[in-house]
Amino acid sequence: MAQNTPTQPALNWTIVGQGAIGALAACHLKQAGYPLSLWLRQPRPLQIHFAGQQWEFSPSDSAIDAVLIPVKSYALLDAVHQLLPHLSAHAQIVLSHNGMGTIDAVLPLLQPGQGLWFLTTTHGALKQGASLQHTGKGQSVLAALNRAAAPYCQAVLQAMNAALGPVTLTEDITPFLWQKLAINAAINPLTALYNCRNGELRQTQFQSTLAAVLQEVCQVASACGVALDEAQLQLKLQQVLSATAENYSSMQQDIAHKRRTEIDAITGYVVRQAARFAIAVPHNSALLEQVLQLQLKLQS
């Protein structure tokens, strides 16, 4: 059973949605003995088959005092607005999604005693119907985003370690978000456009584009006050491509299923920040336009 130190208030956790990462976190928390409920648009019990077991989850039916929101970036604000009337005065809210640009929009919505966190993770999961696979074991980085989060630090860290650990606690999540943004900006659009697994991007034909995308992201990050090591990022990218060679990216899956992608929060964010500083990012701009056109074509 999950434990909290005497100075840490106990938290009952709720997870929003039934996406793959959220389902993975839910199953891990259940395995660790946490009381857990789900927040779905249409409240109903949910069953997930994971690790040889059938896990059952009930909808949230009381005030929420701890919630993980692992939804698509474009759905985040809508999810937060729906949750606000149901959050306790001391609720701890953990955001987790690809891309950047949502934190500043969420902070003003919270009461003074409500804590906000961001969790970025490299775990991979695939959910097909009621079946869930942990396709890539990764790690996560967690940061508190306001003062109201501080009293719950150990409780939130412990829960996130159980859900998507191992977790590193940091005082500044921004560099980690830019690092993940860079990797996603390189992998996601290309796998979506070429309808391929991550590992196929190791082919020679993609190397110049991948390098150029990362170089542009590093330039933009630097203008935003974040220094990224381009050589280390290039090495990290190749490691990710090898480690997830058989995986499909989330953007490839969205395109394959004719769903809206997170291109606006990933490559779109890079392009918008570049425009602020008059930085040319031709490779990211081209990929943004191509994915948007493909997305529009598939949804029309």
PLY file of the C-alpha trace (Angstrom):
ply
format ascii 1.0
element vertex 300
property float x
property float y
property float z
element edge 299
property int vertex1
property int vertex2
end_header
0.00 0.00 0.00
1.25 3.46 -0.85
2.62 5.36 2.14
3.17 9.04 2.90
5.48 10.53 5.49
3.78 12.06 8.57
4.28 15.59 7.21
2.84 14.73 3.81
-0.96 14.72 3.41
-2.36 11.51 1.90
-3.48 11.77 -1.71
-6.04 9.70 -3.58
-5.17 9.77 -7.26
-7.30 10.29 -10.36
-6.06 9.84 -13.92
-7.68 11.68 -16.81
-8.57 9.82 -20.00
-7.75 6.36 -21.25
-4.73 7.00 -23.45
-1.79 4.62 -23.46
0.50 6.50 -21.05
-2.38 7.26 -18.69
-3.43 3.62 -18.73
0.15 2.54 -18.04
0.39 4.93 -15.09
-2.99 3.74 -13.80
-1.99 0.08 -13.88
1.35 0.78 -12.21
-0.34 2.79 -9.44
-2.85 -0.02 -8.91
0.01 -2.50 -8.70
1.62 -0.31 -6.04
-1.58 -0.24 -4.00
-2.74 3.32 -4.61
-6.45 4.15 -4.37
-7.23 5.23 -7.92
-10.10 6.42 -10.08
-10.45 7.54 -13.69
-11.89 10.72 -15.13
-13.52 10.04 -18.48
-15.71 12.24 -20.65
-18.44 9.64 -20.26
-18.02 8.22 -16.73
-18.01 4.43 -16.71
-15.99 1.52 -15.29
-12.99 0.55 -17.39
-11.06 -2.70 -17.67
-7.49 -2.91 -18.92
-5.58 -6.11 -19.60
-1.95 -5.51 -18.65
0.96 -7.72 -17.59
-1.18 -10.84 -17.57
-3.85 -9.34 -15.33
-7.21 -7.67 -15.72
-7.27 -4.29 -13.98
-10.58 -2.61 -13.17
-11.00 1.13 -12.68
-14.00 3.07 -11.42
-14.95 6.63 -12.40
-14.15 9.44 -10.01
-17.14 10.18 -7.73
-15.72 12.55 -5.11
-13.61 15.70 -4.80
-10.27 15.22 -6.52
-7.15 15.96 -4.49
-4.49 14.53 -6.85
-4.77 14.17 -10.60
-2.48 13.14 -13.44
-3.53 14.64 -16.79
-1.68 12.71 -19.54
-3.80 13.93 -22.45
-2.90 15.36 -25.85
-1.57 18.90 -25.63
-4.49 20.33 -27.60
-6.99 18.70 -25.20
-5.30 19.85 -22.01
-7.05 23.16 -21.37
-10.47 21.65 -22.01
-9.68 18.84 -19.56
-8.51 21.30 -16.90
-11.63 23.45 -17.29
-13.83 20.36 -16.85
-11.89 19.32 -13.75
-11.78 22.71 -11.99
-15.21 22.44 -10.26
-14.24 19.00 -8.91
-10.78 19.84 -7.55
-10.28 20.21 -3.80
-8.79 23.45 -2.51
-5.41 21.73 -2.05
-5.51 19.57 -5.21
-2.22 18.61 -6.84
-2.37 18.65 -10.64
0.29 16.88 -12.71
0.43 17.72 -16.41
2.12 15.34 -18.85
2.10 15.70 -22.62
4.28 16.14 -25.68
5.25 19.60 -26.81
5.26 22.91 -24.99
3.11 25.98 -24.44
0.41 24.98 -21.95
1.85 25.76 -18.52
1.33 29.52 -18.66
-2.29 28.98 -19.64
-3.05 26.61 -16.75
-1.38 28.42 -13.83
-3.84 31.37 -13.69
-6.79 28.98 -13.54
-5.84 27.49 -10.17
-6.77 28.47 -6.64
-3.95 29.68 -4.36
-3.71 26.33 -2.57
-3.69 24.13 -5.67
-0.30 22.79 -6.74
0.79 22.43 -10.36
3.43 20.00 -11.63
4.82 18.85 -14.96
6.02 15.32 -15.66
7.89 14.57 -18.85
8.48 10.90 -19.61
10.24 8.64 -22.09
8.09 5.60 -21.32
6.32 4.10 -24.31
2.99 2.28 -24.32
0.56 0.91 -26.87
-3.13 0.50 -26.10
-5.31 -1.52 -28.46
-8.86 -1.80 -27.21
-8.66 -3.08 -23.64
-5.15 -4.46 -24.11
-2.12 -2.46 -22.97
1.56 -3.07 -23.72
4.55 -1.34 -22.14
6.50 -0.93 -25.36
9.41 1.05 -24.01
10.70 1.29 -20.46
11.91 4.80 -19.83
12.27 7.38 -17.12
10.63 10.64 -16.13
11.47 14.11 -14.88
9.15 15.96 -12.49
9.02 19.59 -11.40
6.80 21.72 -9.20
5.51 24.80 -11.01
4.13 26.87 -8.12
4.49 27.33 -4.37
1.34 25.39 -3.53
3.04 22.23 -4.78
5.86 22.34 -2.20
4.02 20.78 0.82
3.16 17.74 -1.31
6.56 17.17 -2.85
7.31 13.76 -1.37
3.76 12.47 -1.85
3.64 13.46 -5.52
7.18 12.25 -6.21
6.44 8.90 -4.60
3.28 8.42 -6.62
4.93 9.38 -9.91
7.80 7.03 -9.17
5.24 4.24 -8.88
3.39 5.37 -12.00
6.16 6.22 -14.46
9.45 5.85 -12.60
12.25 6.16 -12.10
11.57 9.87 -11.61
14.12 12.65 -11.24
12.91 15.72 -9.36
14.18 19.02 -10.77
13.67 22.67 -9.87
13.48 23.69 -13.54
11.64 21.52 -16.03
12.27 23.86 -18.99
15.58 22.38 -20.27
14.11 18.88 -20.11
11.03 19.99 -22.04
13.22 21.51 -24.75
15.31 18.34 -24.97
12.22 16.19 -25.43
10.75 18.75 -27.82
13.88 18.50 -29.97
13.72 14.70 -30.14
9.98 14.75 -30.87
10.41 17.43 -33.54
12.92 15.18 -35.27
11.09 11.85 -35.01
7.36 12.48 -34.97
6.76 14.46 -38.18
8.97 12.22 -40.33
7.47 8.97 -39.04
4.00 10.42 -39.65
4.81 11.59 -43.18
6.59 8.38 -44.19
4.26 6.07 -42.23
7.18 4.22 -40.68
8.51 2.90 -37.41
11.03 4.96 -35.48
13.92 2.71 -36.40
13.49 3.35 -40.12
14.69 6.91 -39.58
18.17 5.49 -39.07
18.40 5.13 -42.84
20.85 7.42 -44.63
18.14 9.32 -46.50
16.81 10.84 -43.27
20.06 11.83 -41.56
20.51 15.31 -43.05
16.91 16.29 -42.22
17.16 14.95 -38.67
20.40 16.86 -38.08
18.97 20.06 -39.54
15.81 19.85 -37.40
17.85 19.47 -34.23
20.20 22.29 -35.22
17.24 24.63 -35.72
15.66 23.65 -32.40
18.94 24.32 -30.62
19.13 27.79 -32.17
15.58 28.61 -31.09
16.09 27.20 -27.59
19.20 29.34 -27.20
17.23 32.45 -28.15
14.68 31.46 -25.48
17.44 31.24 -22.87
17.97 27.46 -22.88
21.35 26.10 -23.94
21.11 22.68 -25.58
24.18 20.65 -26.48
23.63 19.88 -30.15
26.21 17.07 -30.30
24.68 15.38 -27.27
21.20 15.76 -28.75
22.32 14.18 -32.03
23.73 11.25 -30.04
20.57 11.03 -27.90
18.42 10.98 -31.03
20.28 7.98 -32.44
19.99 6.20 -29.08
16.23 6.82 -29.02
15.85 5.59 -32.60
17.69 2.38 -31.70
15.90 1.83 -28.37
12.46 2.41 -29.93
13.23 0.99 -33.37
10.12 -1.20 -33.47
7.81 1.44 -32.03
5.51 3.78 -33.89
5.53 7.40 -32.75
2.36 8.94 -31.34
2.10 11.22 -34.37
2.39 8.30 -36.79
-0.40 6.57 -34.89
-2.56 9.68 -34.96
-2.16 10.02 -38.72
-2.72 6.28 -39.23
-6.01 6.53 -37.31
-6.99 9.86 -38.92
-6.81 11.72 -35.61
-5.60 15.23 -34.86
-1.86 15.30 -34.14
0.18 17.29 -31.64
2.19 18.94 -34.41
1.13 22.41 -33.26
2.59 21.92 -29.77
5.78 20.30 -31.08
7.02 21.64 -34.42
4.49 24.46 -34.34
5.92 25.66 -31.02
9.42 25.69 -32.49
8.26 27.69 -35.52
6.33 30.21 -33.40
9.27 30.80 -31.06
11.60 31.14 -34.05
9.33 33.84 -35.48
9.60 35.80 -32.21
13.34 36.08 -32.70
13.37 36.26 -36.53
15.20 32.91 -36.76
14.86 30.96 -39.99
13.81 27.36 -39.40
13.12 26.08 -42.93
13.20 22.36 -42.09
10.82 22.61 -39.14
8.57 24.98 -41.11
8.40 22.54 -44.02
7.60 19.58 -41.77
4.90 21.59 -39.99
3.22 22.50 -43.26
3.42 18.95 -44.62
1.93 17.35 -41.50
-0.84 19.95 -41.31
-1.72 19.34 -44.96
-1.71 15.56 -44.47
-3.82 15.87 -41.32
-6.33 18.08 -43.14
-6.48 15.71 -46.09
-7.14 12.67 -43.91
-9.79 14.39 -41.81
-11.70 15.90 -44.75
0 1
1 2
2 3
3 4
4 5
5 6
6 7
7 8
8 9
9 10
10 11
11 12
12 13
13 14
14 15
15 16
16 17
17 18
18 19
19 20
20 21
21 22
22 23
23 24
24 25
25 26
26 27
27 28
28 29
29 30
30 31
31 32
32 33
33 34
34 35
35 36
36 37
37 38
38 39
39 40
40 41
41 42
42 43
43 44
44 45
45 46
46 47
47 48
48 49
49 50
50 51
51 52
52 53
53 54
54 55
55 56
56 57
57 58
58 59
59 60
60 61
61 62
62 63
63 64
64 65
65 66
66 67
67 68
68 69
69 70
70 71
71 72
72 73
73 74
74 75
75 76
76 77
77 78
78 79
79 80
80 81
81 82
82 83
83 84
84 85
85 86
86 87
87 88
88 89
89 90
90 91
91 92
92 93
93 94
94 95
95 96
96 97
97 98
98 99
99 100
100 101
101 102
102 103
103 104
104 105
105 106
106 107
107 108
108 109
109 110
110 111
111 112
112 113
113 114
114 115
115 116
116 117
117 118
118 119
119 120
120 121
121 122
122 123
123 124
124 125
125 126
126 127
127 128
128 129
129 130
130 131
131 132
132 133
133 134
134 135
135 136
136 137
137 138
138 139
139 140
140 141
141 142
142 143
143 144
144 145
145 146
146 147
147 148
148 149
149 150
150 151
151 152
152 153
153 154
154 155
155 156
156 157
157 158
158 159
159 160
160 161
161 162
162 163
163 164
164 165
165 166
166 167
167 168
168 169
169 170
170 171
171 172
172 173
173 174
174 175
175 176
176 177
177 178
178 179
179 180
180 181
181 182
182 183
183 184
184 185
185 186
186 187
187 188
188 189
189 190
190 191
191 192
192 193
193 194
194 195
195 196
196 197
197 198
198 199
199 200
200 201
201 202
202 203
203 204
204 205
205 206
206 207
207 208
208 209
209 210
210 211
211 212
212 213
213 214
214 215
215 216
216 217
217 218
218 219
219 220
220 221
221 222
222 223
223 224
224 225
225 226
226 227
227 228
228 229
229 230
230 231
231 232
232 233
233 234
234 235
235 236
236 237
237 238
238 239
239 240
240 241
241 242
242 243
243 244
244 245
245 246
246 247
247 248
248 249
249 250
250 251
251 252
252 253
253 254
254 255
255 256
256 257
257 258
258 259
259 260
260 261
261 262
262 263
263 264
264 265
265 266
266 267
267 268
268 269
269 270
270 271
271 272
272 273
273 274
274 275
275 276
276 277
277 278
278 279
279 280
280 281
281 282
282 283
283 284
284 285
285 286
286 287
287 288
288 289
289 290
290 291
291 292
292 293
293 294
294 295
295 296
296 297
297 298
298 299
